[in-house]
């Protein structure tokens, strides 16, 4: 089910960006079946993580589709931030609670996809604004969102799960 939702949302984003004339550059799996449909999409194929991180470091804005992660996060966002790109993602409670929307992350909503993609396009067209957002994101990610910051949270969640399993 997750993959169906992810594919549907990715397709909606691609369709909306094409209709709006927003150029996109994509790397990864899952684009092959739709490549001929979107003239605004440049496809870089599959790549290994080090190459993807390098591409992010040369990007002004990295656009993330969370799909079913409405309360959590995806490593792609933090990787983009650490690489020096401005990260734009669909809304999640995690991002909303931990980042200031607009000044520490660009968030869009599926219920207002055109408005969100307009914001992404404006940011991509404004190097100074993209740089300022990328720097704020990089600082925040470095201070709070590295794996070393998450270890205790992960271990506490594992302990809580074990305790629940033991109580059952």
Legacy VTK file of the C-alpha trace (Angstrom):
# vtk DataFile Version 3.0
C-alpha trace
ASCII
DATASET POLYDATA
POINTS 168 float
0.000 0.000 0.000
2.824 2.398 0.867
4.362 2.023 -2.587
0.974 2.679 -4.245
0.493 5.906 -2.292
4.084 6.940 -2.991
3.698 6.269 -6.726
0.360 8.112 -6.841
1.737 11.174 -5.070
4.888 11.200 -7.161
2.719 11.069 -10.303
0.477 13.891 -9.039
3.536 16.021 -8.334
4.988 15.309 -11.788
1.667 16.083 -13.498
1.226 19.331 -11.589
4.808 20.471 -12.210
4.423 19.666 -15.931
1.157 21.583 -16.156
2.843 24.567 -14.447
5.969 24.335 -16.637
8.315 23.711 -13.690
11.478 21.871 -14.716
12.443 18.911 -12.523
15.528 16.730 -12.388
15.106 13.275 -10.826
17.388 10.452 -9.773
16.310 7.030 -8.556
13.953 4.194 -9.285
10.343 4.420 -10.353
10.469 7.050 -13.088
11.088 4.795 -16.068
7.415 4.183 -16.898
6.545 7.892 -17.079
9.607 9.403 -18.734
7.960 10.114 -22.081
4.957 11.805 -20.456
6.806 14.720 -18.852
8.924 16.916 -21.071
9.833 19.032 -18.013
11.513 16.031 -16.338
15.192 15.256 -16.796
15.986 11.801 -15.511
19.462 11.016 -14.221
18.854 7.303 -13.732
19.662 5.300 -10.653
22.632 6.329 -8.545
24.477 5.295 -5.424
24.139 7.396 -2.267
27.543 9.146 -2.540
26.658 10.282 -6.069
23.218 11.435 -4.939
24.750 13.441 -2.093
27.108 15.060 -4.595
24.185 15.954 -6.843
22.310 17.420 -3.873
25.361 19.554 -3.062
25.166 21.030 -6.554
21.400 21.588 -6.374
19.667 24.754 -5.296
16.514 22.984 -4.063
15.834 19.295 -3.353
12.156 18.365 -3.501
10.995 15.510 -1.277
7.824 13.444 -1.484
7.183 11.847 1.930
4.110 9.851 0.794
2.926 8.043 3.922
5.256 9.675 6.427
2.796 12.280 7.708
4.165 12.276 11.234
7.813 11.471 10.559
10.721 12.305 8.325
12.825 10.933 5.521
16.616 10.859 5.388
16.483 12.546 1.977
15.520 15.826 3.633
18.373 15.772 6.151
20.831 14.573 3.518
19.871 17.485 1.258
20.248 19.906 4.172
23.668 18.528 5.095
24.747 18.691 1.439
23.899 22.394 1.294
20.694 22.382 -0.760
17.451 23.977 0.350
15.032 21.172 1.235
11.372 21.331 0.257
9.044 18.586 1.434
5.411 17.757 1.759
4.138 18.523 5.221
4.755 16.232 8.148
4.138 16.852 11.813
7.814 16.127 12.494
9.050 18.894 10.175
6.377 21.330 11.341
7.291 20.822 15.008
11.071 20.948 14.579
11.618 23.515 11.822
10.222 26.978 11.239
8.323 26.741 7.959
9.642 29.251 5.447
12.839 30.107 7.318
14.191 26.623 8.150
12.327 24.416 5.669
9.901 24.829 2.786
6.784 22.725 3.338
3.961 22.128 0.880
0.653 20.296 1.234
-1.017 17.830 -1.094
-4.284 19.714 -0.725
-2.562 22.807 -2.173
0.029 21.274 -4.479
0.050 24.089 -7.052
0.683 26.725 -4.385
3.427 24.585 -2.896
5.133 24.026 -6.235
4.871 27.764 -6.928
6.854 28.339 -3.721
9.425 25.737 -4.773
9.771 27.339 -8.222
10.165 30.832 -6.715
12.838 29.544 -4.346
14.692 27.778 -7.173
14.596 30.999 -9.220
16.055 33.090 -6.370
19.645 32.013 -5.627
20.001 34.315 -2.622
16.794 33.092 -0.968
17.679 29.459 -1.701
21.156 29.969 -0.235
19.758 31.610 2.914
17.274 28.776 3.441
19.914 26.133 2.715
22.285 27.680 5.263
19.570 27.847 7.947
18.615 24.240 7.228
22.216 23.065 7.239
22.853 24.683 10.623
19.690 23.224 12.133
20.316 19.743 10.719
23.941 19.770 11.920
22.887 20.864 15.407
19.948 18.504 15.894
19.371 15.971 13.135
22.452 13.810 12.712
22.335 10.120 13.596
24.273 10.844 16.779
21.334 12.995 17.919
18.798 10.254 17.187
20.459 7.281 18.849
18.910 7.948 22.265
15.460 8.455 20.738
15.750 5.215 18.772
16.969 3.275 21.803
14.159 4.690 23.966
11.600 3.661 21.337
13.087 0.154 21.217
12.980 -0.086 25.024
9.356 1.066 25.054
8.464 -1.534 22.397
10.184 -4.270 24.386
8.367 -3.181 27.539
4.998 -3.280 25.749
5.792 -6.691 24.286
6.833 -7.979 27.721
3.639 -6.625 29.318
1.438 -8.385 26.767
LINES 1 169
168 0 1 2 3 4 5 6 7 8 9 10 11 12 13 14 15 16 17 18 19 20 21 22 23 24 25 26 27 28 29 30 31 32 33 34 35 36 37 38 39 40 41 42 43 44 45 46 47 48 49 50 51 52 53 54 55 56 57 58 59 60 61 62 63 64 65 66 67 68 69 70 71 72 73 74 75 76 77 78 79 80 81 82 83 84 85 86 87 88 89 90 91 92 93 94 95 96 97 98 99 100 101 102 103 104 105 106 107 108 109 110 111 112 113 114 115 116 117 118 119 120 121 122 123 124 125 126 127 128 129 130 131 132 133 134 135 136 137 138 139 140 141 142 143 144 145 146 147 148 149 150 151 152 153 154 155 156 157 158 159 160 161 162 163 164 165 166 167
